[in-house]
Amino acid sequence: MAAPNAAGIRNVALVGPHHSGKTTLAEALLSLAGATTRKGSVTDHTATTDHDPESHAHQMSVTPSFAHLTKDGVRVNLIDCPGAVDFFQEVRFALLGADAAVVVVEADPNRLAQVEILVDHLDARHMPHCFVINRLDRPGADFQATYAELRRRFGNHVVAEQYPIGQGENFRGFVDVVGMKAYEFGDNGATKAVTIPEHIVDKSREELLEALADFDDHLMEEILEGQEPPIDEVEKDLSAEVGEDKIVPVLVASGIKGWGAPQLLDLMLRQFPDAGAAIRKDQNGKEVAASGSGPLVALVCKTFVHPQSGKVSVVRVLSGNVAGDTQLINPSRGDAKERPGGVFELQGKNQTAVPSAGPGSIVAITRLEVTQTGDTLCASGAKSVMPVTALDKPSFALAVRPHERSDEAKLSQLMVRMHEEDPSVVAERAPFTDELILRGHGEMHLIVTVERLQRKYNVKLDTKLPQVPYRETISAKTQQQGRYKHQTGGHGMFGDVYLEIEPLPRGSGFKFDERVVGGAVPKQFFPGVEKGVREALEKGPIGGFPVVDVGVTLFDGSYHTVDSNEASFRMAASLGMREGLPKCHPVLLEPIQKVEITVPSGFTSAVLQQVSGHRGQIVSYGASEERRGWDTVKAQIPQAELPRYLTELRTATQGLGYFSAEHDRFEFAPPKVVQTIAAQRKEKEAVAAR
């Protein structure tokens, strides 16, 4: 590896909303340091960290990607993270490999709401970070409003380390608020010194010093006495406080022009902590120090699956050294033994073999059999298991099936591979419909997942919104005869039953009984009658959905000594039920979900209107117990109203709102829903009859 120890490594994640320019900024950094031979482009599909076809197709990153550069003897490992909220769960895993983050935002205050959940996560982990206000050369860019909104949302310890000279088409340079110098940009990010615009500096400098003085009593005294603190003292304080996540600096950039990239790279080297600065603890509270002589402890922060070459596990080495011949133990999987296929450093999609990797390194290990994202890897003698934050429950679903029946045998293995690559996607059988359901964190999330499966495994998949598991029941009692008679050249078939059909209390299911007297129907035919009844209940008279909460009693009938058999009575019972159910005043039951919606307080009223508009009943709402300034709305909403609600919720809350739902009960469907379902069934029957 390029760096001999953790002190010579910086592990930095690039995060922020989608289309804020993270990948372009990463490309500028790689090109600046000579890590790539030419500067790639997102639009031309040549960017180092946007190398998968799905990212190309959607013009945005859809999976974390890894690259590295070396500057002044320091190795910087970059983790380029997707920005769409659909992929936030994967970002959380990727951040397990980072020690600091660059939050890239556009110069548009209206898009900063999308950063809130991300910054909350960084703060919860006490991860040092900075903001880069990117794309300042775009028309309409507004640094002042964006900077003010950052401070309003995230506090006065967000301070400008740089201030732009001009913005939009006039953006041409920046003021170094720390060093009290001004620069204009030239080609490839180069700068030349210019005179400081006086109207820019005073307030920004004051905000910076006041924020630093909160953590330095000597600096506070100098400010109170009206003394100008030495620049080296300010730089020293700034590096210390940024490294401890007490100060969050703000830089300016135009990634596509490379402007601001040298200054950002300089900040990474000077102010972000090295890979050994933070002492991590395992789930038992035991310290895991970044020591090359210590036992091997590594944390898997991403998994890629290649159909031909197998799994690639990207790991952050926390302690010890890992080599291609290291015998690994996975304590997260019952001390399963793993034999690596090799150790590689990553530059986008390119892998380069390395003999070993020490503490602080981010490397790929190939061909691990049972290891998954979030697992801890150790060598013999070490038993540490690192804590991993539990994933949020997925709240968007698609039903999936292979287009060709011949591919059904592949499906279960595909689901395993899919989950290995992205643990935030879950495959399960729907409890009421038996559909294979993919659950993820947004429509785009699942669209990309299906596209990736089709590409990698050469299988075409059909998707649709999951079927709503309606049920049918009855509200009145009736008696019905069922008679089946079929004569052929030999023995015929004959069965004759009288059934009493009645509703049962909700949740009772199905109950079969008999009160036949005088042997009108021999006992050996009772199982056939029950089978026929059950078959008829599988498709109700309204929409063809299962019929529930029904009691059926066989009370009379007749038989033929030669032609009667169990199959005859099964058919007779089925016919009797199909004729009798429509006479029992059938009703449609729709599933009701218990829903919990969490949104910033400013959007609560809009969400309450949404719930009402989706035929929901509000149970309660009030301040969230988990998030300050947020509200939780508890409601009961018909499942039929929820398939695309996540998209609607995010649209109304600037991408911030989320919800969870679980089945609660079945209730009578309103007349309009019943009419729609009945019409859909008639249409299907008409198509089938053609």
Salt bridges, closest charged atoms under 4 A:
GLU54 OE2 - ARG455 NE 2.77
ASP86 OD1 - ARG650 NH1 3.17
GLU90 OE2 - LYS302 NZ 2.37
ASP99 OD1 - ARG280 NH2 3.74
ASP99 OD2 - ARG316 NH1 3.17
GLU106 OE2 - ARG111 NH1 2.36
GLU106 OE1 - ARG135 NH1 3.66
GLU106 OE1 - ARG138 NH1 3.80
GLU116 OE1 - ARG153 NH1 2.54
ASP120 OD2 - ARG627 NH2 2.11
ASP123 OD1 - HIS129 NE2 4.00
ASP137 OD2 - LYS257 NZ 3.67
GLU149 OE2 - ARG152 NH2 2.75
GLU149 OE2 - ARG153 NE 2.86
GLU161 OE2 - ARG270 NH2 3.97
GLU184 OE2 - ARG172 NE 3.40
GLU207 OE2 - ARG151 NE 3.95
ASP214 OD2 - HIS157 NE2 2.96
GLU222 OE2 - HIS218 ND1 3.87
GLU228 OE2 - ARG205 NH2 2.55
GLU233 OE2 - HIS218 ND1 3.05
GLU244 OE1 - LYS246 NZ 2.99
ASP245 OD1 - HIS129 ND1 3.38
ASP266 OD2 - ARG270 NE 2.53
ASP335 OD2 - LYS383 NZ 2.53
GLU345 OE2 - HIS68 NE2 3.79
GLU345 OE1 - ARG75 NH2 3.30
ASP375 OD2 - ARG333 NE 2.81
ASP392 OD2 - ARG92 NH1 3.39
ASP407 OD1 - LYS410 NZ 3.49
GLU420 OE2 - LYS311 NZ 3.68
GLU420 OE1 - ARG417 NH1 2.92
GLU421 OE2 - LYS456 NZ 2.77
ASP422 OD2 - HIS445 NE2 2.72
GLU428 OE2 - ARG439 NE 2.40
GLU435 OE2 - LYS464 NZ 3.60
GLU443 OE2 - ARG644 NH1 2.60
GLU451 OE1 - HIS58 NE2 2.84
ASP462 OD2 - ARG401 NH1 3.94
ASP462 OD2 - HIS403 ND1 2.93
ASP496 OD2 - ARG483 NH1 3.82
GLU500 OE1 - LYS477 NZ 3.78
GLU500 OE2 - ARG515 NH2 3.12
GLU530 OE2 - ARG534 NH2 3.21
GLU535 OE1 - ARG570 NH1 3.04
GLU566 OE2 - LYS531 NZ 3.37
GLU590 OE2 - ARG615 NH1 2.76
GLU641 OE1 - HIS614 ND1 3.03
GLU641 OE2 - ARG615 NE 3.11
GLU648 OE1 - HIS614 NE2 2.84
GLU662 OE2 - LYS594 NZ 3.43
ASP664 OD2 - ARG665 NH1 2.58
GLU667 OE2 - ARG665 NH2 2.54
GLU685 OE2 - ARG681 NE 3.13
